[in-house]
Protein backbone atom coordinates (compact mmCIF):
# COMPACT_ATOMS: atom_id res chain seq x y z
CA UNK A 1 0.00 0.00 0.00
CA UNK A 2 1.48 3.34 -1.11
CA UNK A 3 1.31 5.72 1.86
CA UNK A 4 1.88 9.47 1.98
CA UNK A 5 2.47 10.96 5.42
CA UNK A 6 1.50 14.55 6.19
CA UNK A 7 2.61 15.74 9.60
CA UNK A 8 4.97 17.71 11.77
CA UNK A 9 6.94 17.86 14.99
CA UNK A 10 7.66 14.96 17.33
CA UNK A 11 4.36 13.16 16.84
CA UNK A 12 4.59 13.23 13.05
CA UNK A 13 8.16 11.93 13.24
CA UNK A 14 7.16 9.11 15.60
CA UNK A 15 4.38 7.99 13.25
CA UNK A 16 6.70 8.14 10.24
CA UNK A 17 9.41 6.17 12.03
CA UNK A 18 6.86 3.55 13.14
CA UNK A 19 5.54 3.12 9.60
CA UNK A 20 9.04 2.76 8.17
CA UNK A 21 10.20 0.39 10.91
CA UNK A 22 7.46 -2.07 10.16
CA UNK A 23 8.10 -1.98 6.44
CA UNK A 24 5.29 0.20 5.11
CA UNK A 25 5.80 1.74 1.66
CA UNK A 26 5.94 5.45 2.46
CA UNK A 27 6.34 7.10 -0.92
CA UNK A 28 6.42 10.74 0.18
CA UNK A 29 6.29 12.97 3.22
CA UNK A 30 4.68 16.40 3.57
CA UNK A 31 5.70 18.77 6.36
CA UNK A 32 5.68 22.55 6.90
CA UNK A 33 8.31 24.84 5.35
CA UNK A 34 11.43 25.51 7.39
CA UNK A 35 11.11 28.10 10.16
CA UNK A 36 12.55 31.58 9.80
CA UNK A 37 15.39 30.64 12.15
CA UNK A 38 16.32 27.80 9.79
CA UNK A 39 15.40 25.04 12.23
CA UNK A 40 14.14 21.97 10.39
CA UNK A 41 11.02 20.15 11.48
CA UNK A 42 11.71 16.68 12.96
CA UNK A 43 9.53 15.17 10.22
CA UNK A 44 11.77 16.68 7.56
CA UNK A 45 14.86 15.31 9.24
CA UNK A 46 13.28 11.85 9.53
CA UNK A 47 12.17 11.81 5.89
CA UNK A 48 15.66 12.73 4.71
CA UNK A 49 17.22 10.12 7.01
CA UNK A 50 14.90 7.45 5.61
CA UNK A 51 15.53 8.56 2.02
CA UNK A 52 11.87 9.40 1.40
CA UNK A 53 10.74 12.08 -1.05
CA UNK A 54 9.96 15.30 0.82
CA UNK A 55 7.40 18.01 0.08
CA UNK A 56 7.13 21.23 2.09
CA UNK A 57 4.02 23.30 1.45
CA UNK A 58 2.45 26.40 2.95
CA UNK A 59 -0.92 25.51 1.44
CA UNK A 60 -2.79 22.54 0.05
CA UNK A 61 -5.56 24.60 -1.52
CA UNK A 62 -4.15 25.17 -5.01
CA UNK A 63 -4.31 22.99 -8.12
CA UNK A 64 -0.56 22.39 -8.00
CA UNK A 65 -0.86 20.65 -4.63
CA UNK A 66 -3.55 18.30 -5.91
CA UNK A 67 -1.65 17.50 -9.09
CA UNK A 68 1.53 16.86 -7.14
CA UNK A 69 -0.26 14.34 -4.90
CA UNK A 70 -1.97 12.68 -7.86
CA UNK A 71 1.44 12.08 -9.46
CA UNK A 72 2.45 10.01 -6.41
CA UNK A 73 -0.44 7.57 -7.00
CA UNK A 74 -1.03 7.12 -3.25
CA UNK A 75 -3.36 4.56 -1.72
CA UNK A 76 -3.63 6.32 1.65
CA UNK A 77 -2.66 9.63 3.25
CA UNK A 78 -1.82 9.51 6.97
CA UNK A 79 -2.30 12.87 8.69
CA UNK A 80 -0.11 12.96 11.80
CA UNK A 81 -0.51 16.37 13.49
CA UNK A 82 -1.54 18.79 10.75
CA UNK A 83 -2.52 22.32 11.80
CA UNK A 84 -3.32 23.91 8.44
CA UNK A 85 -6.55 23.51 6.48
CA UNK A 86 -6.34 20.66 3.99
CA UNK A 87 -9.31 20.69 1.57
CA UNK A 88 -11.32 17.60 0.71
CA UNK A 89 -10.17 17.64 -2.91
CA UNK A 90 -6.63 17.01 -1.69
CA UNK A 91 -7.72 14.53 1.01
CA UNK A 92 -9.70 12.49 -1.52
CA UNK A 93 -6.85 12.00 -3.99
CA UNK A 94 -5.51 8.78 -2.41
CA UNK A 95 -7.36 5.67 -3.60
CA UNK A 96 -8.44 4.80 -0.04
CA UNK A 97 -8.72 8.37 1.24
CA UNK A 98 -7.02 10.09 4.18
CA UNK A 99 -7.03 9.41 7.92
CA UNK A 100 -6.16 11.87 10.67
CA UNK A 101 -5.22 11.87 14.37
CA UNK A 102 -7.05 14.14 16.78
CA UNK A 103 -6.33 14.20 20.55
CA UNK A 104 -9.90 14.12 21.88
CA UNK A 105 -12.93 11.87 21.83
CA UNK A 106 -14.75 13.42 18.88
CA UNK A 107 -17.19 15.06 18.56
CA UNK A 108 -16.09 16.52 21.92
CA UNK A 109 -13.37 19.17 21.85
CA UNK A 110 -12.98 19.78 18.18
CA UNK A 111 -10.34 22.39 17.50
CA UNK A 112 -6.59 22.98 17.78
CA UNK A 113 -6.11 22.85 21.59
CA UNK A 114 -8.07 19.69 22.27
CA UNK A 115 -5.83 18.52 25.12
CA UNK A 116 -5.81 21.78 27.09
CA UNK A 117 -9.54 22.33 27.32
CA UNK A 118 -10.73 19.05 28.90
CA UNK A 119 -8.23 19.59 31.73
CA UNK A 120 -9.14 23.26 32.13
CA UNK A 121 -12.82 22.30 32.23
CA UNK A 122 -12.17 19.76 34.99
CA UNK A 123 -12.97 16.62 33.03
CA UNK A 124 -11.75 13.24 34.29
CA UNK A 125 -11.56 11.50 30.92
CA UNK A 126 -10.26 12.21 27.44
CA UNK A 127 -8.78 10.23 24.58
CA UNK A 128 -7.98 10.27 20.90
CA UNK A 129 -9.75 9.74 17.62
CA UNK A 130 -8.55 8.56 14.22
CA UNK A 131 -11.05 9.91 11.73
CA UNK A 132 -11.66 10.49 8.02
CA UNK A 133 -11.16 14.27 7.57
CA UNK A 134 -13.41 16.34 5.31
CA UNK A 135 -13.92 20.03 4.63
CA UNK A 136 -15.24 20.60 8.16
CA UNK A 137 -13.05 21.18 11.21
CA UNK A 138 -12.64 17.75 12.85
CA UNK A 139 -16.11 16.78 11.60
CA UNK A 140 -15.40 13.68 9.50
CA UNK A 141 -16.51 10.12 10.30
CA UNK A 142 -14.62 8.34 13.08
CA UNK A 143 -12.51 5.28 12.31
CA UNK A 144 -11.45 4.37 15.87
CA UNK A 145 -11.10 5.88 19.33
CA UNK A 146 -9.07 5.21 22.48
CA UNK A 147 -9.79 6.74 25.87
CA UNK A 148 -7.74 7.49 28.97
CA UNK A 149 -8.18 9.03 32.41
CA UNK A 150 -7.18 12.55 33.42
CA UNK A 151 -5.83 12.28 36.97
CA UNK A 152 -6.44 15.03 39.54
CA UNK A 153 -2.86 16.29 39.20
CA UNK A 154 -2.32 15.60 35.50
CA UNK A 155 -1.14 18.42 33.29
CA UNK A 156 -1.27 19.06 29.56
CA UNK A 157 2.26 17.68 29.42
CA UNK A 158 1.59 14.46 31.30
CA UNK A 159 -1.66 13.66 29.47
CA UNK A 160 -0.03 14.18 26.08
CA UNK A 161 3.44 12.73 26.50
CA UNK A 162 2.53 9.86 28.84
CA UNK A 163 -0.72 8.82 27.14
CA UNK A 164 -2.05 10.48 24.02
CA UNK A 165 1.29 10.55 22.20
CA UNK A 166 2.21 6.84 22.51
CA UNK A 167 -1.43 5.78 22.25
CA UNK A 168 -1.77 7.90 19.13
CA UNK A 169 1.19 6.34 17.34
CA UNK A 170 -0.16 2.84 18.06
CA UNK A 171 -3.68 3.87 17.01
CA UNK A 172 -2.38 5.23 13.71
CA UNK A 173 -0.76 1.90 12.92
CA UNK A 174 -3.94 0.06 13.91
CA UNK A 175 -5.97 2.34 11.65
CA UNK A 176 -3.62 1.72 8.70
CA UNK A 177 -4.11 -2.01 9.18
CA UNK A 178 -7.90 -1.64 9.26
CA UNK A 179 -7.83 0.39 6.05
CA UNK A 180 -5.60 -2.16 4.32
CA UNK A 181 -7.91 -5.01 5.38
CA UNK A 182 -11.02 -3.17 4.24
CA UNK A 183 -12.37 -3.17 7.80
CA UNK A 184 -12.07 0.53 8.64
CA UNK A 185 -15.45 1.91 9.78
CA UNK A 186 -16.82 5.37 9.05
CA UNK A 187 -18.90 6.23 12.12
CA UNK A 188 -20.82 9.47 11.73
CA UNK A 189 -20.20 11.96 14.52
CA UNK A 190 -23.20 12.93 16.65
CA UNK A 191 -23.55 16.66 16.02
CA UNK A 192 -25.81 17.07 19.06
CA UNK A 193 -22.79 16.22 21.24
CA UNK A 194 -20.26 18.36 19.38
CA UNK A 195 -18.15 20.98 21.14
CA UNK A 196 -15.49 23.26 19.72
CA UNK A 197 -12.80 25.41 21.29
CA UNK A 198 -10.22 27.51 19.49
CA UNK A 199 -6.54 27.86 20.39
CA UNK A 200 -5.74 28.02 24.10
CA UNK A 201 -3.80 31.27 24.18
CA UNK A 202 -2.17 33.36 26.87
CA UNK A 203 -5.17 35.68 27.07
CA UNK A 204 -7.34 32.65 27.95
CA UNK A 205 -5.30 31.57 30.97
CA UNK A 206 -4.96 34.60 33.22
CA UNK A 207 -5.69 33.46 36.78
CA UNK A 208 -8.63 35.01 38.62
CA UNK A 209 -7.85 34.49 42.30
CA UNK A 210 -11.52 35.10 43.12
CA UNK A 211 -12.40 31.80 41.43
CA UNK A 212 -12.72 28.54 43.40
CA UNK A 213 -9.36 26.83 44.05
CA UNK A 214 -10.37 23.82 41.93
CA UNK A 215 -11.06 26.07 38.94
CA UNK A 216 -7.66 27.76 39.35
CA UNK A 217 -5.91 24.41 39.73
CA UNK A 218 -7.51 23.07 36.55
CA UNK A 219 -6.54 26.20 34.62
CA UNK A 220 -2.91 25.92 35.69
CA UNK A 221 -2.77 22.18 34.93
CA UNK A 222 -4.40 22.57 31.52
CA UNK A 223 -1.95 25.30 30.48
CA UNK A 224 1.20 23.53 31.73
CA UNK A 225 3.57 23.76 29.90
CA UNK A 226 1.83 25.78 27.14
CA UNK A 227 0.70 28.51 27.04
CA UNK A 228 1.40 28.78 30.79
CA UNK A 229 -1.25 30.15 33.16
CA UNK A 230 -0.24 33.52 34.55
CA UNK A 231 -0.91 36.19 37.09
CA UNK A 232 0.74 39.49 37.90
CA UNK A 233 2.89 40.64 40.77
CA UNK A 234 3.67 44.33 41.05
CA UNK A 235 2.25 44.78 37.57
CA UNK A 236 4.66 42.25 36.01
CA UNK A 237 3.58 38.91 34.58
CA UNK A 238 4.45 35.65 36.35
CA UNK A 239 3.61 32.25 34.84
CA UNK A 240 2.69 29.38 37.13
CA UNK A 241 3.35 25.74 36.30
CA UNK A 242 3.62 23.01 38.92
CA UNK A 243 1.13 23.42 41.74
CA UNK A 244 -1.31 21.58 43.98
CA UNK A 245 -4.57 22.30 45.74
CA UNK A 246 -4.13 23.55 49.31
CA UNK A 247 -7.49 23.56 51.17
CA UNK A 248 -5.89 24.76 54.42
CA UNK A 249 -4.99 28.25 53.15
CA UNK A 250 -6.86 31.16 54.69
CA UNK A 251 -6.52 34.66 53.29
CA UNK A 252 -7.87 37.21 50.82
CA UNK A 253 -8.00 36.13 47.15
CA UNK A 254 -4.50 36.28 45.70
CA UNK A 255 -2.79 36.84 49.06
CA UNK A 256 0.56 35.12 49.61
CA UNK A 257 0.20 33.41 52.98
CA UNK A 258 3.42 31.37 53.04
CA UNK A 259 6.68 31.28 51.08
CA UNK A 260 9.57 28.90 51.66
CA UNK A 261 11.56 26.16 49.95
CA UNK A 262 8.43 23.99 49.83
CA UNK A 263 6.48 26.46 47.70
CA UNK A 264 4.30 29.54 47.85
CA UNK A 265 0.78 29.38 49.28
CA UNK A 266 -1.74 31.70 47.63
CA UNK A 267 -5.29 32.10 48.91
CA UNK A 268 -8.51 31.75 46.95
CA UNK A 269 -12.11 31.49 48.23
CA UNK A 270 -12.37 28.40 50.42
CA UNK A 271 -8.71 27.40 50.17
CA UNK A 272 -5.90 28.11 47.77
CA UNK A 273 -3.00 26.91 45.65
CA UNK A 274 0.50 25.83 46.63
CA UNK A 275 2.79 26.94 43.80
CA UNK A 276 5.85 24.76 43.26
CA UNK A 277 7.32 26.22 40.07
CA UNK A 278 6.89 29.52 38.25
CA UNK A 279 8.56 31.86 35.79
CA UNK A 280 8.92 35.60 36.29
CA UNK A 281 9.44 37.86 33.31
CA UNK A 282 11.62 36.16 30.74
CA UNK A 283 13.56 34.06 33.24
CA UNK A 284 13.80 30.31 33.64
CA UNK A 285 11.29 28.17 35.50
CA UNK A 286 12.20 28.07 39.18
CA UNK A 287 10.74 27.66 42.63
CA UNK A 288 8.96 30.73 44.05
CA UNK A 289 11.68 31.03 46.69
CA UNK A 290 14.32 31.22 43.95
CA UNK A 291 12.59 34.08 42.14
CA UNK A 292 11.23 35.85 45.23
CA UNK A 293 13.76 38.68 45.19
CA UNK A 294 13.44 39.40 41.46
CA UNK A 295 9.64 39.18 41.50
CA UNK A 296 9.13 40.93 44.83
CA UNK A 297 7.32 37.96 46.35
CA UNK A 298 6.72 38.10 50.08
CA UNK A 299 4.21 36.89 52.64
CA UNK A 300 1.36 39.37 52.78
CA UNK A 301 1.83 40.40 49.17
CA UNK A 302 -0.89 39.96 46.62
CA UNK A 303 -0.94 38.35 43.19
CA UNK A 304 -3.11 39.67 40.41
CA UNK A 305 -2.24 43.26 41.03
C-alpha positions in Angstrom: 0.0 0.0 0.0 1.5 3.3 -1.1 1.3 5.7 1.9 1.9 9.5 2.0 2.5 11.0 5.4 1.5 14.5 6.2 2.6 15.7 9.6 5.0 17.7 11.8 6.9 17.9 15.0 7.7 15.0 17.3 4.4 13.2 16.8 4.6 13.2 13.1 8.2 11.9 13.2 7.2 9.1 15.6 4.4 8.0 13.2 6.7 8.1 10.2 9.4 6.2 12.0 6.9 3.6 13.1 5.5 3.1 9.6 9.0 2.8 8.2 10.2 0.4 10.9 7.5 -2.1 10.2 8.1 -2.0 6.4 5.3 0.2 5.1 5.8 1.7 1.7 5.9 5.4 2.5 6.3 7.1 -0.9 6.4 10.7 0.2 6.3 13.0 3.2 4.7 16.4 3.6 5.7 18.8 6.4 5.7 22.5 6.9 8.3 24.8 5.4 11.4 25.5 7.4 11.1 28.1 10.2 12.5 31.6 9.8 15.4 30.6 12.2 16.3 27.8 9.8 15.4 25.0 12.2 14.1 22.0 10.4 11.0 20.2 11.5 11.7 16.7 13.0 9.5 15.2 10.2 11.8 16.7 7.6 14.9 15.3 9.2 13.3 11.9 9.5 12.2 11.8 5.9 15.7 12.7 4.7 17.2 10.1 7.0 14.9 7.4 5.6 15.5 8.6 2.0 11.9 9.4 1.4 10.7 12.1 -1.0 10.0 15.3 0.8 7.4 18.0 0.1 7.1 21.2 2.1 4.0 23.3 1.4 2.4 26.4 2.9 -0.9 25.5 1.4 -2.8 22.5 0.0 -5.6 24.6 -1.5 -4.2 25.2 -5.0 -4.3 23.0 -8.1 -0.6 22.4 -8.0 -0.9 20.6 -4.6 -3.6 18.3 -5.9 -1.7 17.5 -9.1 1.5 16.9 -7.1 -0.3 14.3 -4.9 -2.0 12.7 -7.9 1.4 12.1 -9.5 2.4 10.0 -6.4 -0.4 7.6 -7.0 -1.0 7.1 -3.2 -3.4 4.6 -1.7 -3.6 6.3 1.6 -2.7 9.6 3.3 -1.8 9.5 7.0 -2.3 12.9 8.7 -0.1 13.0 11.8 -0.5 16.4 13.5 -1.5 18.8 10.7 -2.5 22.3 11.8 -3.3 23.9 8.4 -6.5 23.5 6.5 -6.3 20.7 4.0 -9.3 20.7 1.6 -11.3 17.6 0.7 -10.2 17.6 -2.9 -6.6 17.0 -1.7 -7.7 14.5 1.0 -9.7 12.5 -1.5 -6.9 12.0 -4.0 -5.5 8.8 -2.4 -7.4 5.7 -3.6 -8.4 4.8 0.0 -8.7 8.4 1.2 -7.0 10.1 4.2 -7.0 9.4 7.9 -6.2 11.9 10.7 -5.2 11.9 14.4 -7.1 14.1 16.8 -6.3 14.2 20.6 -9.9 14.1 21.9 -12.9 11.9 21.8 -14.7 13.4 18.9 -17.2 15.1 18.6 -16.1 16.5 21.9 -13.4 19.2 21.9 -13.0 19.8 18.2 -10.3 22.4 17.5 -6.6 23.0 17.8 -6.1 22.8 21.6 -8.1 19.7 22.3 -5.8 18.5 25.1 -5.8 21.8 27.1 -9.5 22.3 27.3 -10.7 19.0 28.9 -8.2 19.6 31.7 -9.1 23.3 32.1 -12.8 22.3 32.2 -12.2 19.8 35.0 -13.0 16.6 33.0 -11.7 13.2 34.3 -11.6 11.5 30.9 -10.3 12.2 27.4 -8.8 10.2 24.6 -8.0 10.3 20.9 -9.8 9.7 17.6 -8.5 8.6 14.2 -11.0 9.9 11.7 -11.7 10.5 8.0 -11.2 14.3 7.6 -13.4 16.3 5.3 -13.9 20.0 4.6 -15.2 20.6 8.2 -13.1 21.2 11.2 -12.6 17.7 12.9 -16.1 16.8 11.6 -15.4 13.7 9.5 -16.5 10.1 10.3 -14.6 8.3 13.1 -12.5 5.3 12.3 -11.4 4.4 15.9 -11.1 5.9 19.3 -9.1 5.2 22.5 -9.8 6.7 25.9 -7.7 7.5 29.0 -8.2 9.0 32.4 -7.2 12.6 33.4 -5.8 12.3 37.0 -6.4 15.0 39.5 -2.9 16.3 39.2 -2.3 15.6 35.5 -1.1 18.4 33.3 -1.3 19.1 29.6 2.3 17.7 29.4 1.6 14.5 31.3 -1.7 13.7 29.5 0.0 14.2 26.1 3.4 12.7 26.5 2.5 9.9 28.8 -0.7 8.8 27.1 -2.1 10.5 24.0 1.3 10.5 22.2 2.2 6.8 22.5 -1.4 5.8 22.3 -1.8 7.9 19.1 1.2 6.3 17.3 -0.2 2.8 18.1 -3.7 3.9 17.0 -2.4 5.2 13.7 -0.8 1.9 12.9 -3.9 0.1 13.9 -6.0 2.3 11.7 -3.6 1.7 8.7 -4.1 -2.0 9.2 -7.9 -1.6 9.3 -7.8 0.4 6.1 -5.6 -2.2 4.3 -7.9 -5.0 5.4 -11.0 -3.2 4.2 -12.4 -3.2 7.8 -12.1 0.5 8.6 -15.4 1.9 9.8 -16.8 5.4 9.1 -18.9 6.2 12.1 -20.8 9.5 11.7 -20.2 12.0 14.5 -23.2 12.9 16.7 -23.5 16.7 16.0 -25.8 17.1 19.1 -22.8 16.2 21.2 -20.3 18.4 19.4 -18.2 21.0 21.1 -15.5 23.3 19.7 -12.8 25.4 21.3 -10.2 27.5 19.5 -6.5 27.9 20.4 -5.7 28.0 24.1 -3.8 31.3 24.2 -2.2 33.4 26.9 -5.2 35.7 27.1 -7.3 32.7 28.0 -5.3 31.6 31.0 -5.0 34.6 33.2 -5.7 33.5 36.8 -8.6 35.0 38.6 -7.9 34.5 42.3 -11.5 35.1 43.1 -12.4 31.8 41.4 -12.7 28.5 43.4 -9.4 26.8 44.1 -10.4 23.8 41.9 -11.1 26.1 38.9 -7.7 27.8 39.3 -5.9 24.4 39.7 -7.5 23.1 36.5 -6.5 26.2 34.6 -2.9 25.9 35.7 -2.8 22.2 34.9 -4.4 22.6 31.5 -2.0 25.3 30.5 1.2 23.5 31.7 3.6 23.8 29.9 1.8 25.8 27.1 0.7 28.5 27.0 1.4 28.8 30.8 -1.2 30.1 33.2 -0.2 33.5 34.5 -0.9 36.2 37.1 0.7 39.5 37.9 2.9 40.6 40.8 3.7 44.3 41.0 2.2 44.8 37.6 4.7 42.2 36.0 3.6 38.9 34.6 4.4 35.6 36.3 3.6 32.2 34.8 2.7 29.4 37.1 3.4 25.7 36.3 3.6 23.0 38.9 1.1 23.4 41.7 -1.3 21.6 44.0 -4.6 22.3 45.7 -4.1 23.6 49.3 -7.5 23.6 51.2 -5.9 24.8 54.4 -5.0 28.2 53.2 -6.9 31.2 54.7 -6.5 34.7 53.3 -7.9 37.2 50.8 -8.0 36.1 47.1 -4.5 36.3 45.7 -2.8 36.8 49.1 0.6 35.1 49.6 0.2 33.4 53.0 3.4 31.4 53.0 6.7 31.3 51.1 9.6 28.9 51.7 11.6 26.2 49.9 8.4 24.0 49.8 6.5 26.5 47.7 4.3 29.5 47.9 0.8 29.4 49.3 -1.7 31.7 47.6 -5.3 32.1 48.9 -8.5 31.7 47.0 -12.1 31.5 48.2 -12.4 28.4 50.4 -8.7 27.4 50.2 -5.9 28.1 47.8 -3.0 26.9 45.6 0.5 25.8 46.6 2.8 26.9 43.8 5.9 24.8 43.3 7.3 26.2 40.1 6.9 29.5 38.2 8.6 31.9 35.8 8.9 35.6 36.3 9.4 37.9 33.3 11.6 36.2 30.7 13.6 34.1 33.2 13.8 30.3 33.6 11.3 28.2 35.5 12.2 28.1 39.2 10.7 27.7 42.6 9.0 30.7 44.0 11.7 31.0 46.7 14.3 31.2 44.0 12.6 34.1 42.1 11.2 35.8 45.2 13.8 38.7 45.2 13.4 39.4 41.5 9.6 39.2 41.5 9.1 40.9 44.8 7.3 38.0 46.3 6.7 38.1 50.1 4.2 36.9 52.6 1.4 39.4 52.8 1.8 40.4 49.2 -0.9 40.0 46.6 -0.9 38.4 43.2 -3.1 39.7 40.4 -2.2 43.3 41.0 
